[in-house]
C-alpha cells in the first residue's frame, strides 16, 4: 500500500463510521416517538456501539474524527465574488453542486475535509451550479458535482465522477 493510500484510510474510515452512525440515529429518533420500546432500545444500542467503534478507531489511529456537521465551507455566489476569491486566496477548493438529494454524502465529506485541512491555508467554498451559471461557465464546470482546486489563482486540478472524493483527497494532500 502506497503512502497516499495510507493517508487516505483514516478520513475514509471515519467518514463511513460517521455515515453509519447517522443512519442508525434516524430510526432511533422515529422509534423513540413510537410505541415499540424494544426497537428503540435496539437502535440506541446500535448507535452506542457504533460511537464506541468510531472512538476506538480514532484512538488506534491516534487521530480525531473531523466534525462533519460543522465546517468553514462558505457559500459563494456571483462571478465577481468568485473572481475576487481566486485573486485573494492562495489555495481555494470549490465544490460545485446542485443535486437535490444525491449530494448529501458529498457535502458531508467535503465539510469533513474542510475541517481536516483547517489551518493549512486552504479556503473551502460551495457553489450552487444551477443558480450560478456565470460562475459555471467561467470555471468550465462540465459535470455536477465537481470540485475545482486553485493555487495562486490558477487551476491546480479538479475531481469529478465516481472517484470524486478520493481524487480530491489526493489533490489536497499534494496541495499541502
N, C-alpha and C positions, 0 to 999 in steps of 0.2 A: 504494500500500500504506500503510495507516494505521500510526500509532505502535504500537498494540497488536500488530499483525501483525508488525512488525519485531522487537519484543521477544520474541515467541513463537518465532521462527525458530531461534535458537541452541539452545534446550533441545530442541525437537522434532528438529532435525537431529542433535544429539549423541545423543539417545536412540535414534534409528533407527540411527546408526552403532554404538552400543553393542549393540543387538539383533542387528545383522548380524554383528558380531564374536563375540558369544556363540554365535550359531547356527553360525558357521563353526568355532568351537572344539570343539563337541560331536562332530562326525565325526572331527576330528583326534585326540581322546582315544581314541575307539574304534579308529581305524585304526592308531594308534601301538602298540596292543596286538596288532594282527593281523599278517598276513604280507605285506600289499601295501604295500611301502615307497613305491612311486610315488604312490599315492593319499594316503598320509600326508604325503608331501613336498608334494604339491599343496595339501593342506589347510593345512599350515604356511605356505606361501607366501601363500595367500589371507588367513589371519589377519594375517600380517605386512603385507600390502598394505592391509588394512582399518585396522589400527592406525596405519599411516603416514598414511592418508587422514584419520582422526579427528584426529591431531595437526596436520595441515595445516589442517583446518577450525578447530581451536582457535586456531592461530596467526593465520589470516586474520581471524577474528572478534575476536581479542585477548581470548579468554576461556579458562577452564579447564573441562574437562568435569566434571560432577558425578560423584563416585564413587557409582555406582548399586548397589554391593554392600554398602556400609556406611552406616548412617544413624543418626539420632537418633529415628526413629519408635518410639514406645513403645506396647506393648500395653496396652489399657485394659479392665478388667473390673469389674463391679459398679456398680450405679446410684449408690450413694453416692460411689464414687470418681469417676464421671463428673461428678456434680454438683459435687464438690469441685474438679475441674479447671476447670470452667466458671466457678466463683466466684473462683478464684485466678489464672488465666492471662488476660492481656489479649487475646491473639489465639490461637485454637485451631482447628486443622484436623483433622477426624476422618474417616477412611476407614472405611466400613462394608463389610466383605467377608464372604465365606462360601462363595465358589465354590472348588471344589477345584482345578481346573486353569485355568479361564478367566481368573483374575485375576492370574496371574503377571506379565504385562506391566504391568498397572495398578499392582501392588505395587512393581515395579521403578521405574517412572516416579514414583510417589508418593515413594519413598525419595530419588530424584534431586531432586525438588522440595524435599524437606526439606533436603537438603544445599545446594541452590541458594539457598534463602531463610534459611539459617543466619545467625544474627547480626542478624536483622531483627525479633526479638521474637515469633516465632511458635512455637507448640508443636504438634508433629505426633503424632497418635495413630491407632492401628488398633484397630477393634472387630470381633470375630467376631460377626456379626449373628445367626447361628444359635445360638450359645451364650449370647448376652446379650440375651435377649428383653425384659427390663425396660428396658434402655437403648434398644433399637429402638423400643419403644412410647413412651417418654418423648421421644425425639428425632423422632418421626413419620417414621421411615425408611419410604419407600414402595417401594423397589427396591434390590437389591444387584447390583453395587456402587454406592455412593452416597457422596459427600463432603459434609459439612456444615462450614461455616466460621462461627465465632463471634467476635464482637468485644465485649469487656467483658461477657461472659456472655449476650449477645443473639445470636440467629441473624442472621448477616450475609448469608448466601447459601448456595446448595447447587449441586451439579453432579451430573448423572445422565444416563444414556443414552449414545448413540453419541458425543457430543461431550464426555464427562465430563472428560477430561484438558485439552482446550482451554479449556472453560468454567472449570475450576478455575484454570488459569493466569491467565486474565483476572481472576478474583476475587482471586487472590493479588496480582496487580500493583496492583489498586485498593486492597487492604488495606494494602499497604506504605505 
